[in-house]
């Protein structure tokens, strides 16, 4: 298993809506993420900057790169696009983070 961390940007003032949508995350999206080898996925908010920090564990032979091909994933991105910073194709703008320290 590999830990993967990244950050995204929330449109300021939309934290409550972001939380509400994720509390009602589509069950079929959870299945898709798990099938891609993702587990223990959490997203945290820095309210001061509207920066979302995410960390997940993924299997060595994960399928995360194929998620963008899924119509379900694209539908979720479209659903979230009004409250997040996105790339031109609708995918949330996501910046990988480098591990600088880890206590094990």
C-alpha positions as a Python dict, from the first residue, in 0.01 Angstrom:
ca = {
    (1, 'X'): (0, 0, 0),
    (2, 'X'): (110, 352, -76),
    (3, 'X'): (1, 672, 98),
    (4, 'X'): (-90, 952, -145),
    (5, 'X'): (-159, 1310, -40),
    (6, 'X'): (-278, 1605, -246),
    (7, 'X'): (-447, 1942, -214),
    (8, 'X'): (-742, 2103, -387),
    (9, 'X'): (-915, 2441, -360),
    (10, 'X'): (-1266, 2504, -241),
    (11, 'X'): (-1448, 2817, -354),
    (12, 'X'): (-1455, 3034, -39),
    (13, 'X'): (-1781, 3022, 150),
    (14, 'X'): (-1879, 2672, 37),
    (15, 'X'): (-1742, 2455, 318),
    (16, 'X'): (-2086, 2360, 452),
    (17, 'X'): (-2208, 2260, 105),
    (18, 'X'): (-1890, 2060, 38),
    (19, 'X'): (-1941, 1870, 365),
    (20, 'X'): (-2312, 1815, 290),
    (21, 'X'): (-2238, 1668, -53),
    (22, 'X'): (-1974, 1436, 85),
    (23, 'X'): (-2198, 1323, 371),
    (24, 'X'): (-2436, 1208, 96),
    (25, 'X'): (-2165, 1069, -135),
    (26, 'X'): (-2310, 837, -394),
    (27, 'X'): (-2271, 471, -294),
    (28, 'X'): (-2172, 378, -650),
    (29, 'X'): (-1888, 633, -632),
    (30, 'X'): (-1756, 467, -317),
    (31, 'X'): (-1758, 135, -504),
    (32, 'X'): (-1572, 292, -798),
    (33, 'X'): (-1301, 437, -570),
    (34, 'X'): (-1255, 106, -389),
    (35, 'X'): (-1238, -82, -720),
    (36, 'X'): (-958, 159, -821),
    (37, 'X'): (-759, 39, -519),
    (38, 'X'): (-832, 336, -291),
    (39, 'X'): (-895, 301, 82),
    (40, 'X'): (-881, 510, 399),
    (41, 'X'): (-950, 831, 206),
    (42, 'X'): (-999, 1151, 405),
    (43, 'X'): (-1025, 1518, 310),
    (44, 'X'): (-948, 1802, 550),
    (45, 'X'): (-1015, 2176, 522),
    (46, 'X'): (-791, 2470, 605),
    (47, 'X'): (-1077, 2717, 650),
    (48, 'X'): (-843, 3016, 647),
    (49, 'X'): (-729, 2947, 289),
    (50, 'X'): (-1014, 2725, 159),
    (51, 'X'): (-750, 2463, 83),
    (52, 'X'): (-859, 2101, 95),
    (53, 'X'): (-592, 1852, 199),
    (54, 'X'): (-659, 1490, 107),
    (55, 'X'): (-479, 1172, 199),
    (56, 'X'): (-557, 818, 91),
    (57, 'X'): (-401, 477, 73),
    (58, 'X'): (-386, 304, -262),
    (59, 'X'): (-283, -42, -370),
    (60, 'X'): (47, -83, -551),
    (61, 'X'): (-134, -161, -877),
    (62, 'X'): (-410, 96, -824),
    (63, 'X'): (-631, 224, -1103),
    (64, 'X'): (-656, 591, -1005),
    (65, 'X'): (-537, 710, -1345),
    (66, 'X'): (-839, 542, -1506),
    (67, 'X'): (-1093, 720, -1285),
    (68, 'X'): (-1107, 1016, -1524),
    (69, 'X'): (-1244, 781, -1792),
    (70, 'X'): (-1545, 684, -1581),
    (71, 'X'): (-1875, 857, -1666),
    (72, 'X'): (-1966, 829, -1297),
    (73, 'X'): (-1649, 1011, -1190),
    (74, 'X'): (-1708, 1280, -1451),
    (75, 'X'): (-2066, 1322, -1326),
    (76, 'X'): (-1935, 1369, -969),
    (77, 'X'): (-1682, 1627, -1090),
    (78, 'X'): (-1959, 1813, -1269),
    (79, 'X'): (-2170, 1802, -953),
    (80, 'X'): (-1882, 1951, -752),
    (81, 'X'): (-1755, 2204, -1010),
    (82, 'X'): (-1961, 2495, -880),
    (83, 'X'): (-1786, 2486, -541),
    (84, 'X'): (-1431, 2380, -635),
    (85, 'X'): (-1148, 2507, -852),
    (86, 'X'): (-1130, 2282, -1158),
    (87, 'X'): (-923, 2215, -1466),
    (88, 'X'): (-1077, 2302, -1806),
    (89, 'X'): (-1205, 1942, -1840),
    (90, 'X'): (-1397, 1968, -1510),
    (91, 'X'): (-1158, 1759, -1303),
    (92, 'X'): (-1086, 1922, -966),
    (93, 'X'): (-755, 2103, -966),
    (94, 'X'): (-536, 1867, -766),
    (95, 'X'): (-174, 1918, -664),
    (96, 'X'): (26, 1619, -531),
    (97, 'X'): (206, 1680, -203),
    (98, 'X'): (551, 1551, -117),
    (99, 'X'): (598, 1364, 212),
    (100, 'X'): (853, 1553, 416),
    (101, 'X'): (820, 1359, 744),
    (102, 'X'): (640, 1050, 860),
    (103, 'X'): (630, 898, 1206),
    (104, 'X'): (564, 526, 1185),
}
